[in-house]
Amino acid sequence: MEFNEFKASISKVKKLSLPGENIQLKMAPVERLNELKLAAITSKKVNRAGVMVLFYPTLKNETNLILILRKTYKGVHSGQVGFPGGRFEKEDNDLQQTALRETEEEIGVPRNKINVLKQLTEMYIPPSNFIVHPYLGFSDYTPQFIAQPSEVEDLIEVKLTHFLDDSNICSQTLSTSYAKNIQVPAYQLNGHVVWGATAMILSEVRHLLKEVL
């Protein structure tokens, strides 16, 4: 899809109600459903993070989505596909500013070049005790991505048509931080298996886009 057409259509997302957790949970493993139900968020001191679901035009004026492959480290999200974003810091006025700041730091897209359309449904992630606040945005120009060496292993540029193709929804046997060899719903995007919180957020984004495109 040409980016100009995408930009004209995606503006309609602002008027849509969020489908919320029910749509996100379509991409959650069964064990995760139980964890989410049992998690007493209000009784815990949780961390908060902001992430950006960012669309942009290619040089050929096609529409892409940017994802990142995180570095391998000692942590529950090691080596996983995710969105640019990170932990709320004291200098941030709000979680949207967190998402914009972290996007600039992790992939080199200036925060003043990102148009934020909508805050998506927040999500609690039990293994890391984070509440993640996703934001849907787009850039009017083709970014010159600069991956942050300490955080980002690779940049994954996904075509919008590929992202919206239902044939890329699959089921994979994976080992997670809380279970071994379980079946989880996932997306196959650019040769990467995208699952967990990232897949759940993408499920809501897909739902919204299919309402307007």
N, C-alpha and C positions, 0 to 999 in steps of 0.2 A: 504494500500500500504506500502511495506517495505521502510524504510527511505533511504536505499542505492539506491534503484530504483528512489525514489522521488528526491534525491539529484542529480543524474545523469541527470534527465529530467529537473529539474528546472533551471539548468545552462543555458538552451536555452532561458530562459526568457530575459536574457541580450540583445539578438539580436532582440527582438520583439519591435515594435513600441507600445506606449501606446494607448489603445483605447480611453482614455480620458473621458471628461465630459459626452459625450453621453451615455456611458456605466454606469457611476455613476448615472446618472439621471433616469435610469430604476428603481432604488430603492429609488426615492425621492417622497414624497407626492406632490400632485398637487399644493397645496399652496406654497410649498417650491420652485417649479419651478419659480413661479412668483416672490418670494423674491429674488432668485438668479439673475433673469433678471434685477430687479429694483435696486439691491445693487450697489451703486457707490463706488466700492472698492478704486479706485484711489483717491477719494476725502475724504477718511476717514483715520484716524489714527488707523490702525488695529493691533491686537495682532497676534503673530505668535507662532505656536507650531509644534513640531515634534513627530510623533508616529511611532511605530514599529509593522509591521505585521510579527510575528515571528513563524516559523515552527521549529519543533525539533523531534528527535526520542524518542519513549518510550523505556522502558526497554525490551519490546518485539520486538523492531526495527520497530514498526509501526510509521506512521507520524501523528503528532498532530499540531494543531494551538492553541496558547494561547490567550484568551481574558480575560478581567477583568470586574467585576461588581463593579462599583464605589459606594462609601459611599453615604448615604443620607445626603444632606446638602442643604443650601439655595443657589441654583444655577440652571441654566437651564439644566445641565447635571446630576443632582442628581439621583442616583439609576439606571443609565443607563449602558448598556454593551458597552465597548469600548476597545481600544488598550492601552497597556502601552505607556506612553508618556506624554508630558506636554509642558509648556510654555518655549520659548527661554529665556535663561538667559545670562547676559553679559559675563560670563566666557566661554560660548560656542563659538567655532570657526564658526560653521554653524548649520543648522537645523538637519543634520544627527547626529552630536555630541549631540544635544539636545535629539533626539530620543533614542540614545544609553545610555546617562546618566540617563534619566528618566526611561528607561526600567530596568536598574540596580537598581535604587532607589525603583521602585514600585513593582517589582517582583523578585528581587535578582539575575538576570542573568548578570554576569559580561560582560561589554561592549567588552572586548577582546575575548569573546567566541561567539560573534555574527558576522556572515558573511553577510554583506549588499550587496544584489544583484542589487537593482535598486530603484531609487526614483520614486514613483508613482505620479499620477496627484494630484496637490495641490487642496484644496477645501476651499471655503469661507463658514463660518457658521454664518448666520445672527444673531441668537439670542444672541450669545456670542461675536460677532465681532472678530472672530479668522480666520486666514488663517492657515489651517492644512496641513502640509507637511508629507505624509506617506512614509515609506520606507519598502521594502520587504526584509526580511532576514531569515536566518536559523542558528541554532546551531548544531554542530556536535555531541554534547553529550546530555544526558538526564539531564535537569536542576533540581537542588534542589530549587524549587521556595520558595521564602520568601516574602509574601505579606506585603506591607507597611501598617501598621495598620491605619494610619491617612487618607489614600487615597483609599484603596482597601478593599471592603467588602468580595469578594470571587474571586477565580481563576476558570476560565472556560476552561477546556482542551477539545478541539473539535477534533474528528478524521477527518482526511482529507477526507475519504470516505463519512462521514456524511456531511461535509461542501460542498462537490461537488454534493451531491444528490439533484436533481431539485425538489423533492417532499417536500423539506424543505423551499421552497419559498412560501410565503403566503401573505395574506392581513389581517391587524388588524385594529380595531377601537380603536384609542388612542386619548388622550388629550395631546397636545404639549404646548410649551410656547407661541404659537401664534394662536392656534385654539383648539376648543373643539370637541371631538367625530368625528374625521375625519378618513377616510380610508387611511392607509399608507401601502406601500409594505414593507415586512419584511422577515427575516429568522427565523425559529424555530431551535435553536441550543442548544442542551443539556437542553431542557425545558425552555430556555430563548427566549424572543422575541427581536430580534436584528433589529433595524430600524435606520432611520436618517443617519447621516454622517457615522457611522460605517458600516451600510448596503451598503451605496453607495461605500465606499472604498472596501468592500468585493466583490462587483459586479465586479469591475475592476480586483481584484486579481483572482476571479473565471474565468474571461474571459482569462486572461493570462495563468493560469494553464491548462485550457482546450485546449489551443493551443499546449502545450508541453507534456502533460501527456497521 
